[in-house]
């Protein structure tokens, strides 16, 4: 016991609490406060878990050493409820108070029409799928239902501890590259737009990408070559561990500490979060606004090995009750925001395809619910929970199609209902996660990751 404790303290000296004796060019010793530095670089304090322990947990949960296809998910959370009638399910033959002020346009797929304000999406419709009959009846103004795929009964009690799809991916899949987090959220309003692990446990919470971005700089006066001196210290730790005949747990801790250390030295995470490495042309293509820059960052993250990325513009951004309604100094009407979504969608899909990442990356665009079929007095639409539309791309699935339909005025589902559980099952199928997998809540009760008999959407497979 004493030997293991001594080895633990030695490990902390190298990778954790105290500091590292390093020499400046003139030969003077300097001291790096490693705890502060690790917090600055994002290598500690991610959801209260150190990176070595997080890496160890992910490797164990994902079945380390088992061959797996490197697949990922980018989920665009259109917080507030995007209008199905004004975007992906227009009703050109309905009365004006239903069809709204926008015209519809044809797409690359014969017979499929979408909003006139989404011309770039129309041009790549062969690479997209529209779901027009998604059941939103369980949804409130939270990301719970569609990010987590939770049962209907959880609507009014914050998900009843059910984990989000991203946290399920973190537990049962892990990252695509050692040293990278499995689940990253990119959101301005974290608590409102990001639902995490629930009762699944803190090790599977998402990393706050907005807080981590830009924190991967080394302390002033310290450079990578000098940091390699720490390898000598880690070597001393290895010898100490052997001499002390430390426990297997200490050995594993040392190995994953090495892995976390390599994450800093390789610069992989730092580069992934650095949009400055992208060309001006690429940044312009995505758009120099919140959603565009987050989408570009999401592409960089999945390219670097993150499995699940959640992208959200801002809480309530799509809660459009009228074209002239102001929110936070921003005009929330669809006229100004639809073109930004269109541009970002086109840039991401074409960029992923050019880089050979589209088949391995599943892209989802959705919100909490649709909008009322009848225009309100402010020229906008209110909340409508009976049905919503969403967009899917990539993932090596069958695209260039519309799945499901609503009635002639967009009031209700007419054909091919898709439930939140079906959506979750589709995501897990893509990630190679068993749709029959279970997790255990704090009371020791096993619960399914896919509820209510959800199945992968067969038309996509």
C-alpha positions as CSV (number, residue, x, y, z in Angstrom):
1,X,0.0,0.0,0.0
2,X,2.8,2.4,0.9
3,X,4.6,1.5,-2.3
4,X,1.6,2.4,-4.4
5,X,1.1,5.6,-2.5
6,X,4.7,6.6,-3.1
7,X,4.4,5.9,-6.8
8,X,1.1,7.9,-6.9
9,X,2.9,10.9,-5.4
10,X,5.8,10.5,-7.8
11,X,3.3,10.5,-10.7
12,X,1.6,13.6,-9.3
13,X,5.0,15.3,-9.3
14,X,5.5,14.6,-13.0
15,X,2.0,15.1,-14.4
16,X,-0.2,16.8,-11.8
17,X,0.0,18.9,-8.8
18,X,3.4,20.3,-8.1
19,X,5.7,21.5,-10.8
20,X,8.5,20.6,-13.2
21,X,12.2,21.7,-12.8
22,X,13.1,23.1,-16.2
23,X,16.1,25.2,-17.2
24,X,16.0,28.6,-19.0
25,X,18.5,29.2,-21.8
26,X,20.9,30.8,-19.2
27,X,20.8,27.7,-17.0
28,X,18.5,29.0,-14.3
29,X,15.8,26.7,-13.1
30,X,12.2,27.8,-13.7
31,X,9.1,26.5,-12.2
32,X,6.0,25.7,-14.2
33,X,2.8,25.6,-12.1
34,X,1.4,22.5,-13.8
35,X,-2.1,22.7,-12.3
36,X,-2.6,26.2,-13.6
37,X,-1.1,25.3,-16.9
38,X,-3.1,22.2,-17.4
39,X,-6.3,24.2,-16.7
40,X,-5.2,26.8,-19.2
41,X,-4.5,24.2,-21.9
42,X,-7.7,22.3,-21.2
43,X,-5.8,19.2,-20.0
44,X,-7.4,19.2,-16.6
45,X,-10.8,20.1,-15.2
46,X,-12.8,19.0,-18.2
47,X,-16.1,18.3,-16.4
48,X,-14.0,17.9,-13.2
49,X,-12.0,15.0,-14.6
50,X,-8.3,14.9,-15.3
51,X,-7.3,14.0,-18.8
52,X,-5.3,10.9,-17.8
53,X,-8.4,9.5,-16.1
54,X,-10.7,10.6,-18.9
55,X,-8.5,8.9,-21.5
56,X,-8.4,5.7,-19.3
57,X,-12.1,5.7,-18.9
58,X,-12.8,6.2,-22.6
59,X,-10.4,3.5,-23.6
60,X,-12.0,1.0,-21.2
61,X,-15.6,2.0,-22.2
62,X,-14.9,1.8,-25.9
63,X,-13.1,-1.6,-25.7
64,X,-9.5,-0.6,-26.2
65,X,-7.7,-2.6,-28.9
66,X,-11.0,-3.5,-30.7
67,X,-11.1,-2.6,-34.4
68,X,-13.7,0.1,-35.1
69,X,-14.6,2.3,-38.0
70,X,-13.8,5.9,-37.4
71,X,-17.2,7.6,-37.6
72,X,-18.3,10.9,-36.2
73,X,-21.4,13.1,-35.8
74,X,-21.9,16.9,-36.1
75,X,-25.3,17.9,-34.7
76,X,-26.5,21.5,-35.4
77,X,-28.9,22.5,-32.7
78,X,-31.2,25.1,-34.1
79,X,-32.3,26.4,-30.7
80,X,-35.8,27.9,-30.6
81,X,-37.6,25.7,-33.2
82,X,-36.9,26.2,-36.9
83,X,-40.1,26.7,-39.0
84,X,-40.8,23.6,-41.1
85,X,-43.1,25.5,-43.4
86,X,-40.6,28.2,-44.2
87,X,-37.7,25.9,-44.6
88,X,-37.9,22.3,-45.6
89,X,-41.7,21.6,-45.9
90,X,-43.2,24.5,-47.9
91,X,-46.8,24.5,-48.8
92,X,-47.0,26.5,-52.1
93,X,-50.6,25.6,-52.7
94,X,-51.9,26.4,-49.2
95,X,-53.6,29.8,-48.4
96,X,-51.2,32.7,-47.9
97,X,-51.7,32.7,-44.1
98,X,-50.4,29.2,-44.1
99,X,-47.7,29.2,-46.8
100,X,-46.2,32.5,-45.5
101,X,-44.3,35.2,-47.3
102,X,-41.7,33.0,-48.9
103,X,-41.8,31.2,-52.2
104,X,-40.5,27.7,-52.8
105,X,-37.9,26.6,-55.3
106,X,-37.0,23.3,-57.0
107,X,-34.0,21.4,-55.9
108,X,-31.5,19.0,-57.6
109,X,-33.9,16.2,-56.7
110,X,-36.9,16.2,-59.0
111,X,-40.2,17.0,-57.2
112,X,-38.5,18.2,-54.0
113,X,-39.0,21.9,-53.2
114,X,-37.7,24.0,-50.3
115,X,-37.6,27.6,-49.3
116,X,-36.4,30.2,-51.7
117,X,-33.9,31.4,-49.0
118,X,-32.0,28.0,-49.1
119,X,-30.8,27.9,-52.7
120,X,-27.4,26.4,-51.8
121,X,-29.0,23.5,-50.0
122,X,-31.3,23.1,-53.1
123,X,-28.2,22.7,-55.3
124,X,-26.8,19.8,-53.2
125,X,-30.1,18.2,-52.4
126,X,-28.8,14.9,-53.8
127,X,-26.4,14.8,-50.8
128,X,-29.2,15.6,-48.3
129,X,-32.2,14.0,-46.8
130,X,-35.2,15.8,-45.4
131,X,-37.3,14.3,-42.6
132,X,-40.7,16.0,-42.8
133,X,-42.6,13.9,-40.2
134,X,-40.5,14.1,-37.0
135,X,-42.7,13.7,-33.9
136,X,-42.0,16.7,-31.7
137,X,-44.8,16.1,-29.2
138,X,-42.5,15.4,-26.3
139,X,-40.4,18.5,-26.8
140,X,-40.3,21.7,-24.8
141,X,-37.8,24.6,-25.2
142,X,-34.9,22.3,-24.3
143,X,-32.5,20.1,-26.2
144,X,-33.5,17.1,-24.1
145,X,-35.8,15.2,-26.5
146,X,-33.8,15.3,-29.7
147,X,-30.3,15.4,-28.4
148,X,-31.0,12.6,-26.0
149,X,-33.9,10.7,-27.5
150,X,-35.5,10.3,-24.1
151,X,-39.0,9.0,-23.4
152,X,-42.1,11.2,-23.6
153,X,-42.5,11.1,-19.8
154,X,-39.2,13.0,-19.2
155,X,-40.3,16.2,-20.8
156,X,-41.2,18.1,-17.6
157,X,-38.4,16.8,-15.4
158,X,-35.2,17.7,-17.3
159,X,-34.7,14.4,-19.0
160,X,-35.0,12.2,-15.9
161,X,-31.2,11.8,-16.0
162,X,-31.1,10.2,-19.4
163,X,-27.8,10.9,-21.2
164,X,-27.6,12.8,-24.5
165,X,-26.5,11.1,-27.7
166,X,-23.1,12.7,-27.4
167,X,-22.6,11.3,-23.9
168,X,-23.7,7.9,-25.0
169,X,-21.1,8.2,-27.8
170,X,-18.5,9.1,-25.2
171,X,-19.2,6.1,-23.1
172,X,-19.8,3.4,-25.6
173,X,-17.6,4.6,-28.4
174,X,-14.9,7.0,-27.1
175,X,-12.8,9.3,-29.3
176,X,-11.5,8.5,-32.8
177,X,-8.0,9.5,-31.8
178,X,-6.2,9.0,-28.4
179,X,-5.9,12.2,-26.5
180,X,-8.9,13.9,-28.0
181,X,-12.2,14.3,-26.2
182,X,-15.1,12.2,-27.5
183,X,-17.8,14.8,-27.1
184,X,-17.4,18.6,-27.6
185,X,-20.1,21.3,-27.4
186,X,-19.8,24.6,-29.2
187,X,-22.4,26.8,-27.8
188,X,-22.7,30.4,-26.5
189,X,-25.4,29.5,-23.9
190,X,-24.1,26.3,-22.5
191,X,-26.8,25.3,-19.9
192,X,-29.7,26.1,-22.2
193,X,-28.4,24.4,-25.4
194,X,-26.2,21.5,-24.3
195,X,-27.5,18.5,-22.5
196,X,-24.8,16.2,-21.3
197,X,-24.4,12.9,-19.4
198,X,-27.3,13.1,-17.0
199,X,-27.0,10.2,-14.6
200,X,-24.5,8.4,-16.9
201,X,-21.6,10.1,-15.0
202,X,-19.3,13.1,-15.1
203,X,-16.6,11.2,-17.2
204,X,-19.0,11.4,-20.2
205,X,-19.9,15.1,-20.0
206,X,-19.1,17.2,-23.1
207,X,-16.0,19.4,-23.2
208,X,-17.0,23.1,-23.5
209,X,-15.2,23.9,-26.8
210,X,-15.7,27.6,-26.4
211,X,-13.9,27.7,-23.1
212,X,-11.1,25.3,-24.3
213,X,-10.4,27.1,-27.6
214,X,-7.4,29.3,-27.3
215,X,-6.2,27.9,-24.0
216,X,-3.6,25.6,-25.4
217,X,-0.7,28.0,-25.1
218,X,2.4,27.1,-23.1
219,X,3.5,29.2,-20.1
220,X,5.7,32.2,-21.0
221,X,9.3,31.2,-21.4
222,X,8.6,27.5,-21.9
223,X,8.9,25.8,-25.2
224,X,8.3,22.3,-26.5
225,X,12.0,21.2,-26.7
226,X,12.5,22.0,-23.0
227,X,9.3,20.2,-22.2
228,X,10.8,17.0,-23.5
229,X,12.9,17.0,-20.3
230,X,9.8,15.7,-18.7
231,X,10.2,12.5,-20.5
232,X,13.3,11.9,-18.5
233,X,11.2,12.4,-15.4
234,X,8.6,10.0,-16.7
235,X,11.4,7.5,-17.3
236,X,12.5,7.9,-13.7
237,X,8.9,7.3,-12.7
238,X,8.9,4.1,-14.7
239,X,12.0,2.9,-12.9
240,X,10.5,3.9,-9.6
241,X,7.3,2.1,-10.4
242,X,9.2,-1.1,-11.2
243,X,11.4,-0.8,-8.1
244,X,8.4,-0.4,-5.9
245,X,6.5,-3.1,-7.7
246,X,3.5,-0.8,-7.9
247,X,0.0,-2.0,-8.5
248,X,-1.5,-2.4,-12.0
249,X,-3.6,0.7,-11.4
250,X,-0.4,2.8,-11.0
251,X,0.9,1.3,-14.2
252,X,-2.2,2.2,-16.1
253,X,-2.2,5.7,-14.6
254,X,1.4,6.2,-15.8
255,X,0.5,5.1,-19.3
256,X,-2.4,7.4,-19.7
257,X,-0.4,10.3,-18.1
258,X,2.0,9.7,-21.0
259,X,-0.9,9.9,-23.4
260,X,-2.1,13.2,-22.0
261,X,1.4,14.5,-22.1
262,X,1.7,13.5,-25.7
263,X,-1.5,15.4,-26.4
264,X,0.3,18.6,-25.5
265,X,3.6,17.9,-27.1
266,X,2.0,16.8,-30.4
267,X,-0.1,20.0,-30.6
268,X,-3.0,17.9,-32.0
269,X,-5.7,19.4,-29.8
270,X,-4.2,22.9,-30.0
271,X,-4.2,22.8,-33.8
272,X,-7.8,21.4,-33.9
273,X,-9.1,24.4,-32.0
274,X,-7.1,26.9,-34.0
275,X,-9.1,28.4,-36.8
276,X,-6.1,30.5,-37.7
277,X,-4.7,27.5,-39.5
278,X,-7.5,27.7,-42.1
279,X,-7.1,29.8,-45.2
280,X,-8.9,33.0,-45.6
281,X,-10.9,31.5,-48.5
282,X,-12.2,28.7,-46.4
283,X,-13.1,30.9,-43.5
284,X,-15.0,33.2,-45.8
285,X,-16.8,30.2,-47.4
286,X,-18.2,29.1,-44.0
287,X,-19.0,32.7,-43.0
288,X,-17.4,35.0,-40.4
289,X,-20.3,34.7,-38.0
290,X,-21.0,32.5,-35.0
291,X,-22.6,29.6,-36.8
292,X,-20.1,29.5,-39.6
293,X,-17.1,29.6,-37.4
294,X,-18.5,26.9,-35.1
295,X,-19.2,24.7,-38.2
296,X,-15.6,25.1,-39.4
297,X,-14.3,24.3,-35.9
298,X,-16.6,21.2,-35.8
299,X,-15.0,20.0,-39.1
300,X,-11.6,20.5,-37.6
301,X,-12.5,18.6,-34.5
302,X,-13.9,15.5,-36.2
303,X,-10.9,15.6,-38.5
304,X,-8.6,15.5,-35.4
305,X,-10.5,12.7,-33.8
306,X,-13.5,14.0,-31.9
307,X,-16.5,11.6,-32.2
308,X,-19.5,13.9,-31.5
309,X,-19.7,17.7,-31.9
310,X,-22.8,19.7,-30.9
311,X,-23.0,23.1,-32.7
312,X,-25.5,25.8,-31.5
313,X,-25.7,29.4,-32.6
314,X,-27.4,30.8,-29.4
315,X,-30.2,30.0,-27.1
316,X,-33.6,30.8,-28.8
317,X,-32.0,32.0,-32.0
318,X,-34.6,30.2,-34.1
319,X,-37.5,31.1,-31.9
320,X,-38.9,33.4,-34.6
321,X,-42.3,34.8,-33.6
322,X,-42.2,37.6,-36.2
323,X,-39.8,39.1,-38.8
324,X,-39.6,42.3,-36.8
325,X,-39.2,40.8,-33.3
326,X,-35.9,41.9,-31.7
327,X,-33.9,39.7,-29.4
328,X,-30.6,40.8,-27.8
329,X,-30.3,43.5,-30.4
330,X,-30.6,41.0,-33.2
331,X,-33.5,40.9,-35.7
332,X,-34.7,37.3,-35.4
333,X,-36.7,37.1,-38.6
334,X,-36.0,34.2,-41.0
335,X,-35.0,36.6,-43.8
336,X,-31.6,37.5,-42.2
337,X,-30.8,34.1,-40.7
338,X,-31.8,31.6,-43.3
339,X,-29.1,32.7,-45.8
340,X,-26.4,32.2,-43.1
341,X,-27.6,28.6,-42.4
342,X,-27.7,27.9,-46.1
343,X,-24.2,29.2,-46.7
344,X,-22.8,27.3,-43.7
345,X,-24.5,24.0,-44.7
346,X,-23.2,24.2,-48.2
347,X,-19.7,25.0,-47.0
348,X,-19.6,22.2,-44.5
349,X,-21.0,19.5,-46.8
350,X,-18.8,20.3,-49.7
351,X,-15.7,20.7,-47.5
352,X,-16.3,17.3,-45.8
353,X,-16.7,15.7,-49.2
354,X,-13.6,17.3,-50.6
355,X,-11.6,16.0,-47.6
356,X,-13.0,12.5,-47.8
357,X,-14.9,12.9,-44.5
358,X,-18.5,13.0,-45.7
359,X,-19.2,9.3,-45.6
360,X,-17.8,8.9,-42.1
361,X,-19.4,12.1,-40.7
362,X,-23.1,12.2,-40.0
363,X,-24.5,15.7,-40.1
364,X,-27.8,16.5,-38.4
365,X,-29.8,19.8,-38.4
366,X,-32.8,20.1,-36.1
367,X,-34.5,22.0,-33.3
368,X,-37.1,21.4,-30.6
369,X,-40.2,21.6,-32.7
370,X,-41.8,23.2,-35.7
371,X,-43.8,26.4,-36.0
372,X,-47.5,27.1,-36.2
373,X,-49.1,26.6,-39.6
374,X,-50.9,29.9,-39.5
375,X,-48.9,33.2,-39.5
376,X,-49.4,35.2,-36.3
377,X,-50.2,39.0,-36.0
378,X,-46.5,39.8,-36.0
379,X,-45.9,38.1,-39.3
380,X,-44.2,35.1,-37.7
381,X,-45.0,31.7,-36.3
382,X,-45.3,30.4,-32.8
383,X,-44.4,27.0,-31.3
384,X,-45.8,23.8,-32.9
385,X,-45.1,20.5,-31.2
386,X,-47.0,18.1,-33.4
387,X,-44.4,17.9,-36.1
388,X,-41.1,19.3,-37.3
389,X,-38.7,18.9,-40.2
390,X,-34.9,18.2,-40.0
391,X,-32.0,17.7,-42.3
392,X,-29.5,14.8,-42.5
393,X,-26.4,14.5,-44.6
394,X,-23.3,12.3,-44.8
395,X,-22.7,9.2,-42.8
396,X,-22.5,7.0,-45.9
397,X,-26.3,6.9,-46.0
398,X,-28.8,7.0,-48.9
399,X,-29.6,10.6,-49.6
400,X,-31.4,12.7,-52.2
401,X,-34.8,11.9,-50.7
402,X,-37.6,13.1,-48.5
403,X,-38.8,10.8,-45.8
404,X,-42.3,11.3,-44.4
405,X,-44.9,14.0,-45.1
406,X,-47.3,16.4,-43.3
407,X,-50.9,17.2,-44.2
408,X,-51.6,19.8,-46.8
409,X,-51.3,22.7,-44.3
410,X,-48.5,21.3,-42.3
411,X,-50.6,20.7,-39.2
412,X,-49.8,17.1,-38.5
413,X,-48.0,14.0,-39.6
414,X,-49.5,12.4,-42.6
415,X,-47.0,9.6,-43.5
416,X,-43.9,7.9,-42.0
417,X,-43.6,9.2,-38.5
418,X,-40.0,9.4,-37.2
419,X,-39.6,9.5,-33.4
420,X,-36.7,10.9,-31.4
421,X,-35.8,7.3,-30.5
422,X,-35.6,6.4,-34.2
423,X,-33.2,9.3,-34.7
424,X,-31.1,8.2,-31.7
425,X,-31.0,4.6,-33.1
426,X,-29.9,5.9,-36.5
427,X,-27.0,7.9,-34.8
428,X,-25.9,4.9,-32.8
429,X,-26.0,2.6,-35.8
430,X,-23.7,5.0,-37.6
431,X,-21.3,5.1,-34.7
432,X,-21.3,1.3,-34.3
433,X,-23.0,1.4,-30.9
434,X,-25.4,-1.5,-30.2
435,X,-28.9,0.0,-30.2
436,X,-29.8,-2.6,-27.5
437,X,-27.0,-1.3,-25.2
438,X,-28.0,-0.3,-21.7
439,X,-26.6,2.1,-19.0
440,X,-27.1,1.8,-15.3
441,X,-28.7,4.7,-13.3
442,X,-27.7,5.7,-9.8
443,X,-30.3,3.3,-8.4
444,X,-28.7,0.4,-10.2
445,X,-31.4,0.0,-12.7
446,X,-30.3,-0.8,-16.3
447,X,-31.9,1.5,-18.9
448,X,-31.8,1.3,-22.7
449,X,-29.9,3.9,-24.6
450,X,-32.7,3.8,-27.2
451,X,-36.1,4.1,-25.7
452,X,-39.6,3.2,-26.9
453,X,-38.5,0.6,-29.4
454,X,-36.7,3.1,-31.6
455,X,-35.1,1.7,-34.8
456,X,-32.6,3.1,-37.3
457,X,-34.4,4.9,-40.2
458,X,-34.6,2.1,-42.7
459,X,-34.9,4.4,-45.8
460,X,-31.4,5.8,-45.0
461,X,-29.7,2.4,-44.8
